[in-house]
Amino acid sequence: MEKVFVFLFILIFSFSCLLPSHVSAAKPSLETKIHKLNEATRKNQGVIELDSSLYDEFTSKPRNYSIAILLTALDPQINCVPCKEFDPEFRLVAKDWLGSGNVPSRLYFGVLDFKNGREIYAKLNLNNAPTLFYFPPTTGQYAKEISEPDRYDFNRRGFDAESLASFLSHHLGTQVPVNRPLNYFGIFITIFFTLAGLAFLKSIYPIVQNLIQNKSVWTTFSLITIFIMISGHMWNHIRSPPYIIPQNGKIIAPGFSSQLGIESQIVAILYGSCAFSVVTLIISVPKIEDKTKQRFGVYFWMGILVATFSVLFALFRQKNSGYPFRLFI
């Protein structure tokens, strides 16, 4: 009789060893996963530290929750600068979500470091970090038709917490808050440089006042502005024409409705020569005490003025052969 019991025991033990692993060890229930997620969330200010097995467990279906998982590499030997830059931003969003009053089980935040999840990196064929996946719920009232994870695009969205919160808000359909703590050092620096700037402006105010009240400065500024505007610079800015025609080296485009970039510079120089001639005749020439030199100055600058107008008329006539005026040329 004892031999029969021993034989049955050996038979049952051998049969149990031959059973597949998924039969002998059932997957954890949703309630178990939610309990573990909630416990881990409360312990670490909203962020769940994962390893390969926990990653597989929490991302497996079914899921009646959302989870955002950051795959990172914070080991100093790896020296992943983007990982170090994004980690505090990710944790800020997780902490603010935990304290926002929303149902915590709507969204969980997990971090899987490379040293704890080499198998996951290999399984996902990842060769860069950081990488962030959003896993939507597959069951329950918030379930989505598309249950596959959505990958966060760092190149397009950036590494700041506000961009991540916007990405998650789009998926959840509810606002994910970001409340940054006050940067007292930044406030101090801003106030310091503001006061320093005001003190500097006060010290140079007499110089600035003289410049503002100087007629020559305003005259020069006004003339430059006028030359830029009447020479066609705004037309170039709006239409962006070519500077010259490279095929034949033309610098003047035919017709009043077209223009090359170099034309506005030529016209501005001609208008400037006219204006400078007139200003010299009015201001500088009358101050010359020597009558002979004064007479020569009048003839010279009048010649510049007339020659410049002659070139301008010729330019207008080249733009439009029907232009009726000419002067010497």
URBELHU-V606842 format. One record per residue. N is the residue number from 0. PSI is psi in radians with two decimals (NA if undefined). Layout:
BEGIN
n & psi
N & PSI
N & PSI
END
This chain:
BEGIN
n & psi
0 & -0.70
1 & -0.63
2 & -0.60
3 & -0.77
4 & -0.72
5 & -0.73
6 & -0.75
7 & -0.68
8 & -0.79
9 & -0.68
10 & -0.78
11 & -0.71
12 & -0.73
13 & -0.68
14 & -0.69
15 & -0.56
16 & -0.45
17 & -0.16
18 & 2.52
19 & 2.70
20 & -0.59
21 & -0.27
22 & -0.71
23 & -0.46
24 & 1.80
25 & 2.65
26 & 2.59
27 & 2.56
28 & 2.93
29 & -0.70
30 & -0.68
31 & -0.76
32 & -0.75
33 & -0.73
34 & -0.78
35 & -0.68
36 & -0.78
37 & -0.72
38 & -0.81
39 & -0.59
40 & -0.77
41 & -0.52
42 & -0.46
43 & 0.67
44 & 0.76
45 & -0.10
46 & 2.29
47 & 2.13
48 & 2.13
49 & 2.78
50 & -3.04
51 & -0.74
52 & -0.73
53 & -0.62
54 & -0.85
55 & -0.68
56 & -0.82
57 & -0.36
58 & -0.11
59 & 2.67
60 & 2.61
61 & 2.74
62 & 2.21
63 & 0.42
64 & 2.84
65 & 2.60
66 & 2.28
67 & 2.12
68 & 2.19
69 & 2.06
70 & 2.00
71 & -3.14
72 & 1.59
73 & 0.07
74 & 2.24
75 & -0.51
76 & -0.53
77 & -0.62
78 & 0.98
79 & 1.75
80 & -0.80
81 & -0.58
82 & -0.77
83 & -0.57
84 & -0.70
85 & -0.44
86 & -0.87
87 & -0.54
88 & -0.74
89 & -0.77
90 & -0.53
91 & -0.78
92 & -0.74
93 & -0.76
94 & -0.75
95 & -0.61
96 & -0.70
97 & -0.63
98 & 0.20
99 & -0.21
100 & -0.08
101 & 2.83
102 & 2.07
103 & -0.56
104 & -0.11
105 & -0.63
106 & 2.28
107 & 2.75
108 & 2.19
109 & 2.62
110 & 2.23
111 & 1.89
112 & 2.66
113 & -0.67
114 & -0.38
115 & -0.08
116 & 0.73
117 & -0.63
118 & -0.67
119 & -0.75
120 & -0.74
121 & -0.72
122 & -0.66
123 & -0.07
124 & 0.78
125 & 2.32
126 & 0.26
127 & 2.81
128 & 2.69
129 & 2.73
130 & 2.35
131 & 2.29
132 & 2.42
133 & 2.10
134 & 1.99
135 & 2.84
136 & 2.57
137 & -0.16
138 & 2.85
139 & -3.07
140 & -0.37
141 & 0.22
142 & 2.52
143 & 2.70
144 & -0.66
145 & 1.97
146 & -0.01
147 & 2.61
148 & 2.61
149 & 2.27
150 & 2.30
151 & 2.27
152 & 1.77
153 & -0.63
154 & -0.63
155 & -0.63
156 & -0.54
157 & -3.08
158 & 0.15
159 & 2.75
160 & -0.61
161 & -0.68
162 & -0.72
163 & -0.74
164 & -0.68
165 & -0.72
166 & -0.80
167 & -0.64
168 & -0.67
169 & -0.70
170 & -0.69
171 & -0.49
172 & 0.23
173 & 2.76
174 & 2.23
175 & 2.00
176 & 2.71
177 & 2.00
178 & 1.75
179 & 2.45
180 & 2.69
181 & 2.33
182 & 1.57
183 & -0.63
184 & -0.73
185 & -0.69
186 & -0.75
187 & -0.78
188 & -0.72
189 & -0.81
190 & -0.72
191 & -0.87
192 & -0.51
193 & -0.82
194 & -0.68
195 & -0.68
196 & -0.72
197 & -0.71
198 & -0.70
199 & -0.75
200 & -0.66
201 & -0.65
202 & -0.55
203 & 0.12
204 & -0.72
205 & -0.69
206 & -0.79
207 & -0.68
208 & -0.72
209 & -0.68
210 & -0.74
211 & -0.64
212 & 0.04
213 & 2.12
214 & -0.64
215 & -0.70
216 & -0.82
217 & -0.62
218 & -0.82
219 & -0.80
220 & -0.76
221 & -0.76
222 & -0.74
223 & -0.76
224 & -0.75
225 & -0.76
226 & -0.72
227 & -0.73
228 & -0.74
229 & -0.14
230 & -0.07
231 & 0.24
232 & -0.69
233 & -0.63
234 & -0.75
235 & -0.71
236 & -0.63
237 & -0.79
238 & -0.37
239 & 1.05
240 & 2.87
241 & 2.69
242 & -0.83
243 & 3.01
244 & 1.86
245 & -0.43
246 & -0.77
247 & 0.09
248 & 0.33
249 & 2.48
250 & -0.09
251 & 2.12
252 & 2.32
253 & 2.54
254 & 2.55
255 & -0.23
256 & 0.02
257 & 2.77
258 & 2.52
259 & 2.79
260 & -0.63
261 & -0.40
262 & -0.72
263 & -0.59
264 & -0.71
265 & -0.81
266 & -0.69
267 & -0.70
268 & -0.72
269 & -0.78
270 & -0.67
271 & -0.69
272 & -0.73
273 & -0.82
274 & -0.75
275 & -0.64
276 & -0.79
277 & -0.78
278 & -0.71
279 & -0.73
280 & -0.58
281 & -0.67
282 & -0.89
283 & -0.80
284 & -0.74
285 & -0.33
286 & -0.11
287 & 2.13
288 & -0.61
289 & 2.09
290 & -0.64
291 & -0.81
292 & -0.62
293 & -0.75
294 & -0.73
295 & -0.71
296 & -0.70
297 & -0.83
298 & -0.73
299 & -0.89
300 & -0.52
301 & -0.65
302 & -0.73
303 & -0.76
304 & -0.83
305 & -0.74
306 & -0.69
307 & -0.76
308 & -0.64
309 & -0.75
310 & -0.67
311 & -0.80
312 & -0.71
313 & -0.65
314 & -0.77
315 & -0.65
316 & -0.54
317 & -0.58
318 & -0.63
319 & 1.97
320 & -0.32
321 & 0.07
322 & 2.21
323 & -0.24
324 & 2.60
325 & 2.77
326 & 1.79
327 & -0.74
328 & NA
END
